[in-house]
């Protein structure tokens, strides 16, 4: 019962859409109706600037970190820890409080991955930074980092549950970026800091 309760708490924590809450608190437009329409830190950067984006990013990362740390503090199994990470990520994608209309989950996934196994989180974050610096495409960096995470987990994670969960997360990340993939192919994808076309 404790395991199920922690996984449920992880999903509910993930459902707290930081982008929407930050924008409401700071009098900014709803990110679901502005810019790219994605309730995430990159879109908040476009419509509100660095301060709101930083708050959004911190909130999204923390809601991935905290449920996994809770599972670890309760000495729950590695499988439950990994499922807590997945539940927080899915909460961001399909938030209970916002009619299941969420973001792409990249920052929440990074927080959860780092809490599961910090070396894997460091590799994943570094991969995102390198690709983003080279291309200025947040979407491309996110997709490549997500694909790299399971491989890093096979090498660095201390338990066998993490790689499998990270494969599921990576698959969802690619799916949620399907419109970005089309824009990347068409050459119309917005770069980091640019105003989105829509």
C-alpha positions, 0 to 999 in steps of 0.5 A: 500500500505504501508503494502505491500511495507514493506512486499516486503522490508522484503523479499528483505532484507531477500534475502541478503545472509549474508553467501555468501556475507561474504565469497566473501568479505573474499576470502572464498569458496562459502558456497553452494559448501563447507562443508554442502552446506548450506549458513548459519553461522554454515557452514561458521564456518566450512569453515572459522572459528569464525570471518566469522561465527560471521559476517554471524550470525549477518547479518542473525539476523539483516535482520530478526530484521530490517524489523519488527522494520520498520513495528513497527516504521510505526505503522502497524498492528500486522498482517503486522508485523508478515507477515514482519517477515515471508517475511524476513525468506522466503527471506533467504530461497529463495533469489531473488539475488541468484537464490532462493537458500538460507539457512535454515533461523534459525538465520533470524527467531530468529531475526524476532521473537525477534523483534516481541516479545522479550520474545518469542525470548529469550525463542526460543534462550535459547531453541536453546542454551540448546539443542545445548550445550547438543547435539552439533547438530546445526540442532537438536537445530534449529528444536526443537527451531522452534517447541517451538517458536509457543508455547512460542508465545501463552503464551508470544506474545502480539498479535494473529498473531504471533503464526500462523506465527511461526507455518508456520516458524517452518514447513519450518524449519523442511522441510529445515532440512529434510536431517539433519533428515536423517543424525541424524537418521543414526548417520552421522550428523556433530556436531557444529565445525566439518567439514561436511561430505558433 
